[in-house]
Amino acid sequence: MGISPIGCCRPNHKKLSLEDTALIVCNNCAAIIEENTEAKIQFLWEMIDQDKNFPFPDYHGEKMTLQDCWISFEKKHLQETVRSLFRKMNIGIVELEENFEATKFCGVNLLAPCTESNAKLAHKRYVEQFSHMFTPMTPEEQVKHFQRHCEQIETEKVACYCKFCTDGINMGGKKGIHLLELLFMSQNHSLTEG
């Protein structure tokens, strides 16, 4: 099995063919690739979850809130895979009321107008089906919105699998941590410090 890095999906999704499987981390890339190609998609999370030799860090039962991402609200297999990784890292998952398909959170992505490139590259999703999800706010309003969101979160650390979600959680006053950091950051790094 050969792996060929092609870089960002925005300019390079056209290189994918029916025979290809795109290995991705980004939920937005998944939306663009799904809408514009016949290629299959596999999230990096799925590959790691299936790897019997992956050196999972041990977080010793530390409780973290899990923030599901709206861009992948319909991808139950992805959401379950993320939870499997948390269990393998010995993280106690705290669920939000709006989780899985009920999530409406995607950080600043949904608090600004849909970007021109997203509207073009994933038109069906972002314009035809879900234009109502975009609620533009000023930067000050965004901070207040995220602070209100974070008020419902009991843990200090909030784990995300989306950059936009991570940024939004941090803007709201909690410590947003991306799944990549959890998987690959040294246990002695600042992640585990208060």
The 8 nearest C-alpha neighbors of each residue, nearest first, counted from 0:
[[1, 2, 3, 20, 19, 18, 22, 21],
 [2, 0, 3, 4, 19, 20, 21, 22],
 [1, 3, 4, 0, 22, 20, 21, 5],
 [2, 4, 5, 1, 6, 21, 22, 0],
 [5, 3, 6, 2, 22, 7, 21, 1],
 [6, 4, 3, 11, 7, 8, 14, 12],
 [7, 5, 4, 8, 11, 10, 9, 12],
 [6, 8, 9, 11, 10, 5, 12, 28],
 [7, 9, 12, 11, 10, 28, 6, 32],
 [8, 10, 7, 11, 12, 31, 120, 28],
 [11, 9, 8, 12, 7, 13, 6, 14],
 [10, 12, 8, 13, 14, 9, 7, 5],
 [13, 11, 8, 14, 15, 10, 9, 32],
 [12, 14, 11, 15, 36, 10, 35, 16],
 [15, 13, 12, 11, 16, 5, 10, 36],
 [16, 14, 13, 12, 19, 38, 36, 17],
 [17, 15, 19, 18, 38, 37, 14, 36],
 [16, 18, 38, 37, 19, 15, 39, 36],
 [19, 17, 16, 38, 20, 39, 15, 37],
 [20, 18, 38, 16, 17, 15, 39, 21],
 [21, 19, 39, 40, 38, 22, 41, 18],
 [20, 22, 40, 23, 41, 39, 19, 38],
 [23, 21, 41, 42, 43, 40, 20, 24],
 [22, 24, 42, 43, 25, 21, 41, 29],
 [23, 25, 43, 42, 26, 22, 44, 28],
 [24, 26, 28, 27, 23, 29, 161, 160],
 [27, 25, 29, 28, 70, 71, 30, 24],
 [26, 28, 30, 29, 25, 31, 70, 71],
 [29, 27, 31, 25, 30, 26, 8, 32],
 [28, 30, 26, 32, 27, 31, 33, 25],
 [31, 29, 27, 33, 28, 32, 34, 121],
 [32, 30, 28, 121, 34, 29, 33, 120],
 [31, 33, 29, 35, 34, 36, 30, 28],
 [34, 32, 30, 31, 35, 36, 29, 37],
 [33, 35, 31, 32, 121, 36, 30, 120],
 [36, 34, 32, 33, 31, 37, 120, 12],
 [37, 35, 38, 32, 33, 34, 15, 16],
 [36, 38, 17, 16, 39, 33, 35, 15],
 [39, 37, 17, 19, 36, 16, 20, 15],
 [38, 40, 20, 21, 19, 37, 41, 17],
 [41, 39, 21, 20, 22, 38, 42, 29],
 [42, 40, 22, 21, 23, 43, 20, 45],
 [41, 43, 23, 44, 45, 22, 24, 40],
 [42, 44, 46, 45, 24, 23, 22, 47],
 [43, 45, 42, 47, 46, 48, 81, 80],
 [46, 44, 48, 43, 42, 47, 80, 49],
 [45, 47, 43, 49, 48, 44, 50, 42],
 [48, 46, 50, 44, 49, 45, 43, 53],
 [47, 49, 45, 46, 50, 44, 84, 80],
 [48, 50, 46, 47, 51, 45, 44, 53],
 [51, 49, 47, 52, 53, 48, 46, 45],
 [50, 52, 53, 49, 48, 47, 54, 55],
 [53, 51, 50, 54, 55, 49, 47, 48],
 [52, 54, 50, 55, 51, 47, 48, 49],
 [55, 53, 52, 56, 182, 51, 183, 50],
 [54, 56, 88, 53, 57, 87, 182, 84],
 [57, 55, 88, 54, 58, 182, 186, 181],
 [56, 58, 88, 59, 89, 55, 90, 87],
 [57, 59, 89, 90, 60, 61, 88, 56],
 [60, 58, 57, 89, 61, 90, 88, 91],
 [59, 61, 90, 89, 91, 58, 62, 57],
 [62, 60, 90, 91, 59, 58, 63, 89],
 [63, 61, 91, 92, 90, 60, 93, 64],
 [64, 62, 156, 157, 92, 93, 154, 91],
 [63, 65, 93, 157, 92, 94, 158, 154],
 [64, 66, 158, 157, 94, 93, 159, 92],
 [65, 67, 159, 158, 64, 68, 157, 95],
 [68, 66, 98, 99, 102, 65, 69, 159],
 [67, 69, 105, 70, 71, 104, 72, 66],
 [68, 70, 72, 103, 71, 104, 102, 105],
 [71, 69, 68, 72, 26, 27, 105, 30],
 [70, 72, 74, 69, 73, 68, 26, 77],
 [73, 71, 100, 69, 74, 70, 99, 68],
 [72, 74, 71, 100, 75, 99, 70, 69],
 [75, 73, 71, 77, 76, 72, 78, 100],
 [74, 76, 78, 77, 73, 79, 99, 72],
 [77, 75, 79, 74, 78, 80, 81, 73],
 [78, 76, 80, 74, 75, 79, 81, 45],
 [77, 79, 75, 81, 80, 76, 82, 74],
 [78, 80, 82, 76, 81, 77, 75, 83],
 [81, 79, 83, 77, 82, 78, 76, 45],
 [82, 80, 84, 78, 83, 79, 77, 85],
 [81, 83, 85, 79, 84, 80, 86, 78],
 [82, 84, 80, 86, 81, 85, 79, 87],
 [85, 83, 87, 81, 82, 86, 48, 88],
 [86, 84, 82, 88, 90, 87, 83, 89],
 [85, 87, 89, 83, 88, 84, 90, 82],
 [88, 86, 84, 89, 85, 83, 55, 90],
 [87, 89, 57, 85, 86, 56, 90, 55],
 [90, 88, 86, 60, 58, 87, 57, 59],
 [91, 89, 60, 61, 85, 88, 58, 86],
 [90, 92, 62, 60, 61, 63, 93, 89],
 [93, 91, 63, 62, 64, 90, 94, 65],
 [92, 94, 64, 63, 65, 91, 62, 95],
 [95, 93, 65, 64, 92, 96, 98, 66],
 [94, 96, 97, 98, 93, 65, 64, 66],
 [95, 97, 98, 94, 101, 102, 99, 151],
 [98, 96, 102, 101, 95, 99, 103, 100],
 [97, 99, 102, 101, 95, 67, 96, 100],
 [98, 100, 101, 72, 102, 67, 78, 75],
 [101, 99, 72, 102, 73, 98, 75, 69],
 [102, 100, 97, 98, 99, 103, 72, 96],
 [103, 101, 97, 98, 69, 100, 104, 99],
 [102, 104, 69, 101, 105, 97, 68, 132],
 [105, 103, 69, 102, 68, 106, 164, 67],
 [106, 104, 164, 68, 69, 108, 163, 109],
 [105, 107, 167, 164, 163, 108, 104, 166],
 [106, 108, 110, 109, 163, 167, 111, 105],
 [107, 109, 106, 110, 105, 111, 163, 113],
 [110, 108, 133, 107, 111, 105, 134, 132],
 [111, 109, 135, 107, 134, 136, 108, 133],
 [112, 110, 135, 109, 108, 136, 134, 113],
 [113, 111, 135, 133, 114, 110, 134, 109],
 [112, 114, 111, 118, 115, 133, 117, 125],
 [115, 113, 117, 116, 112, 118, 111, 119],
 [114, 116, 118, 117, 119, 113, 120, 112],
 [115, 117, 119, 118, 114, 120, 9, 121],
 [118, 116, 120, 114, 119, 121, 115, 113],
 [119, 117, 122, 115, 116, 121, 125, 120],
 [118, 120, 116, 122, 117, 121, 115, 114],
 [119, 121, 117, 31, 122, 118, 116, 35],
 [122, 120, 31, 117, 124, 118, 123, 119],
 [123, 121, 118, 126, 119, 125, 124, 120],
 [122, 124, 127, 121, 126, 125, 128, 34],
 [125, 123, 128, 122, 121, 126, 129, 127],
 [124, 126, 129, 122, 130, 118, 123, 121],
 [127, 125, 130, 122, 123, 128, 129, 124],
 [126, 128, 123, 124, 129, 125, 122, 130],
 [129, 127, 124, 126, 123, 125, 130, 131],
 [128, 130, 125, 131, 132, 126, 124, 127],
 [129, 131, 126, 132, 125, 133, 128, 127],
 [132, 130, 129, 133, 134, 128, 126, 125],
 [133, 131, 130, 129, 134, 109, 103, 125],
 [134, 132, 109, 131, 130, 110, 112, 135],
 [133, 135, 110, 109, 111, 132, 136, 112],
 [136, 134, 111, 110, 112, 133, 137, 109],
 [137, 135, 110, 140, 141, 111, 134, 138],
 [136, 138, 140, 139, 141, 135, 111, 110],
 [139, 137, 141, 140, 142, 136, 143, 110],
 [138, 140, 142, 137, 141, 143, 136, 144],
 [141, 139, 137, 143, 142, 138, 136, 144],
 [140, 142, 144, 138, 139, 143, 136, 137],
 [141, 143, 145, 139, 144, 140, 170, 171],
 [144, 142, 146, 140, 141, 145, 147, 139],
 [143, 145, 141, 147, 142, 146, 140, 148],
 [146, 144, 171, 148, 142, 147, 143, 149],
 [145, 147, 171, 143, 149, 148, 144, 142],
 [148, 146, 150, 144, 145, 149, 143, 171],
 [149, 147, 145, 146, 150, 151, 144, 171],
 [148, 150, 146, 152, 151, 147, 171, 145],
 [151, 149, 147, 152, 148, 146, 153, 171],
 [150, 152, 149, 148, 153, 147, 95, 146],
 [153, 151, 149, 150, 154, 64, 148, 95],
 [152, 154, 151, 155, 64, 150, 149, 93],
 [155, 153, 156, 152, 63, 64, 62, 157],
 [154, 156, 173, 174, 157, 153, 63, 152],
 [157, 155, 174, 63, 154, 175, 173, 158],
 [158, 156, 64, 175, 63, 65, 174, 176],
 [157, 159, 176, 65, 177, 175, 64, 66],
 [160, 158, 177, 66, 161, 165, 178, 176],
 [159, 161, 178, 177, 162, 158, 68, 67],
 [160, 162, 164, 163, 159, 165, 68, 25],
 [161, 163, 165, 164, 166, 160, 177, 159],
 [164, 162, 106, 166, 165, 161, 105, 107],
 [165, 163, 106, 105, 167, 161, 162, 166],
 [166, 164, 175, 162, 168, 167, 163, 159],
 [165, 167, 169, 163, 164, 168, 170, 162],
 [168, 166, 106, 170, 164, 169, 165, 107],
 [167, 169, 171, 175, 165, 170, 166, 173],
 [168, 170, 166, 175, 173, 171, 172, 167],
 [171, 169, 167, 168, 172, 142, 166, 145],
 [172, 170, 146, 145, 168, 169, 149, 173],
 [171, 173, 169, 170, 146, 168, 174, 149],
 [172, 174, 169, 155, 168, 171, 175, 156],
 [175, 173, 156, 169, 157, 155, 176, 168],
 [174, 176, 165, 157, 169, 168, 158, 156],
 [177, 175, 158, 157, 159, 165, 174, 178],
 [178, 176, 159, 180, 179, 160, 158, 165],
 [177, 179, 181, 160, 180, 159, 182, 158],
 [180, 178, 182, 177, 181, 183, 160, 184],
 [181, 179, 184, 183, 178, 177, 182, 176],
 [180, 182, 178, 179, 183, 184, 177, 176],
 [183, 181, 179, 180, 178, 184, 56, 55],
 [182, 184, 180, 181, 179, 185, 56, 55],
 [185, 183, 180, 181, 182, 186, 188, 190],
 [186, 184, 187, 188, 183, 56, 190, 181],
 [185, 187, 188, 184, 191, 56, 190, 58],
 [188, 186, 185, 189, 191, 190, 184, 192],
 [189, 187, 185, 190, 186, 191, 184, 192],
 [188, 190, 192, 191, 187, 186, 193, 185],
 [191, 189, 188, 192, 186, 184, 187, 193],
 [192, 190, 189, 193, 188, 186, 187, 58],
 [191, 193, 189, 190, 188, 187, 186, 156],
 [192, 191, 190, 189, 155, 156, 174, 188]]
